[in-house]
Amino acid sequence: MREFNFPSNHRWTLFAHTNRPEWGSENPIQAMLTLDAVKIAFETVFGGQLINSKAIYVLHTDEEYPSSSIDRSIIFIEAEEPVWELLVFQFAHKLCHAIIGQGTPNQLNWFEETLCMLASFYFLELLADTSSIPTTCITLRNYGPILKQCRKNNSARIPSDFTEPFSEYMANHYASLCDDYKNDKLNREMHTLCANKMLPLFFKEPSLWLDVIKISKSLPNDSFKHFLGKLVDSSINGSGANALFNQFFD
């Protein structure tokens, strides 16, 4: 097993088996640099102290979907080069889970999953601006349009029965979203719908990221409405938190 330390933090490591090109290349340095570019982009939103306080280990998996260890410090990525956009998409999603940490109540798990879908969209869009990509990541700097197109393609997967207004539609689906998680199911179309709705607001008010990751600190009986209400009361960006609340409970 070979180890490739991220240049921005040597406690973050990509692992590769020596007997197979599991990252799509005999030398997965560009894959590692791509993931490091995602990490650095996360620092611009969450701050370097929070991001660098963790040690993250990344391995490749042959499973259909990416996953992570129970404590979320080990991330398994299914994508490989040259599909750089999926490396960004999958790593941003799992890294968001790692930052949130453990403890999200069952009834809010659907929203944590939605936030991690939002992170995939957000950082694909952010890194599509190649000026935000480290010069060491030569390959990704040439892929801005593809990153943006990947975000658009995935954003199109919303429920076929969706009708406006959004808040009314969501009011009729909260129970089913919670039930899906109780039955160990993911409703990716609903997560995509909610992530699409929130994306413009989070670009306008990026400090909201530091609010919503508090979801893992919620009390066992907190409802979704109560969680968002507490953000309105405690956020340093009250107007942004209030706008988020109004998206779901207008």
Secondary structure, DSSP 8 states (H G I E B T S, - for coil): -EEEEETTEEEEEEEE-TTS-TTSSSSTHHHHHHHHHHHHHHHHHH-HHHHHTS--EEEE--SSS-EE-TTS-EEEE---TT-HHHHHHHHHHHHHHHHH-S---GGGHHHHHHHHHHHHHHHHHHHHSGGGS-TT-HHHHT-HHHHHHHHHHHHT---TT--S-HHHHHHTTHHHHHHHHHTT---HHHHHHHHHHHHHHHHH-TTHHHHHGGGGG--TT--HHHHHHHHHHH-S-HHHHHHHHHHH--
